[in-house]
Every structure is written in structure tokens, then in C-alpha cells.
Amino acid sequence: MTKLRIFVDFIAEAEVMEILRQGTAGHELVFPKRPVASILAKAEPDPGLVDADVAFGQPDPNAVEQARGLKWIHISTSSITRYDHPEFRELVARRNIPVSNSARVYQESCAVHVLSFMLAQARKLPLALVTRSASGTPPWNALRTSVRTLRGETALILGYGAIGKQLVELLRPFEMKVIGFRRKSRGDEEVPVITAEKLAHTLSMADHVIDILPDSAETKHFFNAARFKLLKPGAVFYNIGRGATVEQQALADALGSGRLTAAWLDVTEPEPLPDDHPLRAAPNCFVTPHIAGGHVGESQTLVRHFLGNLQRFVRNEPLLDRVM
Amino acid sequence: MTKLRIFVDFIAEAEVMEILRQGTAGHELVFPKRPVASILAKAEPDPGLVDADVAFGQPDPNAVEQARGLKWIHISTSSITRYDHPEFRELVARRNIPVSNSARVYQESCAVHVLSFMLAQARKLPLALVTRSASGTPPWNALRTSVRTLRGETALILGYGAIGKQLVELLRPFEMKVIGFRRKSRGDEEVPVITAEKLAHTLSMADHVIDILPDSAETKHFFNAARFKLLKPGAVFYNIGRGATVEQQALADALGSGRLTAAWLDVTEPEPLPDDHPLRAAPNCFVTPHIAGGHVGESQTLVRHFLGNLQRFVRNEPLLDRVM
């Protein structure tokens, strides 16, 4: 077996780092010479990366050019925004450096988080948990007869991919109508997938609009005032993708006008939202602090995913979650 | 077709009553002569019931003896506590009066409500929705790495029946270990079912303890201090059955001691709980006001369920949700 120099700019609890050490026995682990968060990090590449065969974590994309021996990059997040630009893509393509990410570490947790939002809204938990109304009173009747089961409702998942697929599995018992939206349909998706030309029509039919769009120039403020105006009156909007995909004042307006019943957001811009932000003032806007991908044992899952891919890399097998 | 006199002490919106009228065309609908909620109602049977062939709603069990022509009772709730005593059972058995209830009207909604509780707890929504912690700070790390996906966890459903079965369907994609508890296993359940002798052991293993027990002399304060002490440290307790099945001070103690991580209750005793009740003071106790069975269109579903059973009754076919 070829001994690899693996540059790791990823930090976790001691027992997880021990799993990493054991799983990479026979190879050499190299940690950053400088603290990962140092502001100097952008000045020049970390010497550990320059000599590495493999990089695991969030290696500086500008330093990859100088890492002459680099043969594989495994990114420790699901987002690849930091790497997703033409120069970097051209560089790794030219040098045949496969790039994989950690999407599957987060996809189940993200899908579960969306469902927790959908059910909290369907059962009106924010209201129900604070009400003191007695059975049979008008406010109680209004609450009890307005909660929902999701059955038969329509959900549109924007940025249909691994998380969307997992969400479809979770939603299967609810017998909803689920539609995916992505730039290009691959044709093998589990649900009908629409592309740009049918978006306006589909937005106007969906009871649940689920934004899992990645962050890119194309998706910047994808949900603007014009798009929110297309939504079905009474729809619920969810965002567990990226905050930048939403024009937040337009969202606040859509919530204020009553067109949207509610918004459930795990991502915002900035994070956390300041206390005086219009979305904080909207009583029908619910925000969690970018935890959708989180779960007990997350860093261990992340390391195990890398180790699984390391075995694949060594055996020259296709990498999981390869993105470039 | 035999023309039936159908006594209806059930009130709903005008359009739902119209569905009832249309669906019973050819029969005679008889409404209570006295307001349903009158305190006089217990004094003597409503004349409408005395002459009826069928009763739909919540007919006074003490008046059934005098309703000489009664051939079928359809109860408009899932609970049959009011009717579930030996004298009444003996009476309807002796006179061959089938009794059906409205269980399936509520079962899906109840199961969805439980799942909304389970996911709100797994994703720590009550905390996450109010936190303002920035990404990377210690409280944020603590939150993000402690939320869960339910995968692989164990759930015990007490009072395993129609709601439990529906919940099992909803939980299937989560790949949990689900165990049912009921007085007597029928052997055809979708999950392993335990009875009394294995209860203590199973309570000590379950991460999620879901109380759907009906109200009866046998289940009164089923969850008392001794049973709460059996639970696995860190377990979560849910009740969407009946408030009387729980000794609430013992629950408050179990929450206060930290043995239970949280309790999610849709039923309490009394309802609503007074503001100075110990469970109101527990920060890890979450209460909704007996709405688990509620859903948009509930009264319409209820009437349609009765009408479906009416067709079965007329054709002499087995009734759905027959309970006696």
C-alpha cells in the first residue's frame, strides 16, 4: 500500500481524532502548522498542505495550485461554495484531482429537520404549546379544526438532490404530492422533476415550498418579491439551503401580507439574524440557527465517511459524494 | 330499504350537517328535543332517542335501556370510556346492539401529532427557535451536536392499536426499533408486542415512551412514580391517550430529577392544566390542548365515517371500528 501524506485541517473531540488516527494507520497525518482560523492562513499555503497527497477538511482553494503532489481533496462540509468557481474547477480537472464532499453525513439530518418544521407547522405547535384555551371554546375549536396531517398536500423541493431524496423517503407515508426542481433533470429521480420553464406554474400550486438550493451566483436572491408573489396563498416556505438564496425583505413582506402562512428557516443572512431584523418581528417566521445538518455523533460520522472514501481511493474505486 | 329513525346528537357546521342529511336520504333524522349540553339531559332519556333505530353521537348510556327499538350505536369519538362498563356491555350484548366508534377518524391525525412531538424533541425546536447563539460558539456547538435523527432509537407504544399501527407506518423510514404494549397480543401486529410480564424490562430500554392507553380502571395512574423510575435515564415521555393514565406529580418529579429528558402531552388532568400546576413549571414539559385527533375537515370525516357504516349496517355487512 502506498503511504499517503494526509493533510487534515479538521478538529474534533479527542476520541474522534483517535478514530481518524486508527483508520489512517500506515499513512501519515499532517496537521496545519498554523491554527486553522488564523487570519494569516490566506497569506501563504500551509506547509503541511504543500507536501500532501490528500487533503481532508477545508483546505484553502488558493493553495491547491502549490500543493504539487495533491491527488484527492475531501471537503468536510456539504457546501462547496468556497471551491465552486471556474478557476478551481479548471485546476482540479487539469490535474485530475477528484474532489468529494461530506453531503451524505448531513443529508439525513437535514431531511429530518425539514420534516420537523413541516409537522410543527401542520400541528401548529408554536401556538398549541402556549394556548390555555379550554376544550370547546371558540379559540380551541379554531385551533383543533385547523391543524393538518399533510396528507394529499403538495410539496415542491427546490435544489432536489440527496437531501430531497431522503425527504421524499420520510414523506412517503404521508401520501403527499412531491415535486422536485433542479437545473437539469437526470431522469432517474424518485419524484417528478421540473426545470426552470415550469417553475412559475408549480410554485403557484405548492402548499409547501422547500428551499434546499445551494449558494451560487445563479441562486443569489432566487426567492425575490416576484417569486414570492407567485406562491399559492396560504403556502408555507422552508429554507435549509443557504440564506443568500432569499431576499429577506421580500420574505418579510410576503409573511406580513398574509400570502405566506409561515416561514421556517434554518439559514439566514447574516447568521444569527440581528434582533431588529424584520424577520424577527414576523410572528409567523420561525428560525433555527443553522443546525439542520447537526446530529449526535456528527464529527464521528464525518470522519467515518472520509475513512470509507480513503479505502475507496486507495483501491482506486469510485469515491462517494464526488463533486468535481 | 327499511326506513330508519336515526337519533343524532352531533352538531357540526351547516355544510357538514347537509352532507349528513343527503347521506341519510330515505331515513328519518331525529335531533335531541333538548339542547345536548343541558344539565337536564340526565334526568330522563330524550324522546328522540327512545324511539330511535340508530343513535349517532354521544347518546346517554343510561337511556339505552329505554330505547327499545335501538339496533346500532355509533359513537362520535374514539374514546368509549363513557360506555365501557360491565352493565352497558351486558345490555348491548343481550340486545344484540352493535356499538361502533370513530377511531379511524382520529387515528392518522393522532399518529402525526405524536411524530410532530418526537421530531420537535429530536431537533430540540423549543430551544432552537429561541436561541440567538452564533455558529461556532459553545452553546451553538452544544445544540448542533445534540440534535437527533431518531434513527436506531427505541420506541415503546403503550396501548398499541390503530393509532400505534399508523405511527409505525410514519416511523418506518426512520428505522427505529418499535415495540408495542397491549393487554393481550393478537399475534398479527406489525411490530413485536409485549404484555405485562415484560413491561418493566422494556420500559428500561426505550428512548421514547408513547402512552396511548385508553382510560379505564386498569389504566388509572398507570404511569406512577414506580413506573417512571423504571424508565431509561434520558428517555422522553409522550401522552396522547388520556390524562388519567398518568400520576402527574410523579411525572413532574421524573422531569425535575432529570431522569426524563422531556415530556410531551396532548392530554392532562384536568384540561387545561391550571397555570400553577407543577407540570406548567417544568421547562421540559410541553403541552398541547387535546388537539391530537384534530384536523381540517374533521367533522366532515366523522360524518362520512358514520355514513359509510350506515351503508354497511343497511346491507348487514360488518361495521368498521366496531367496539362492542
Interface residues (C-beta under 8 A of the other chain):
Chain A: E108 S109 V112 H113 L115 S116 L119 A120 A122 R123 L125 P126 A128 L129 T131 R132 S133 A134 S135 W140 L143 R144 T145 S146 V147 R148 T149 L150 R151 E169 L170 R172 P173 F174 E271 P272 D275 F286 V287 T288 P289 H290 I291 G294 H295 V296 E298 S299
Chain B: E108 S109 V112 H113 L115 S116 L119 A120 A122 R123 L125 P126 A128 L129 T131 R132 S133 A134 S135 W140 L143 R144 T145 S146 V147 R148 T149 L150 R151 E169 L170 R172 P173 F174 E271 P272 D275 F286 V287 T288 P289 H290 I291 G294 H295 V296 E298 S299
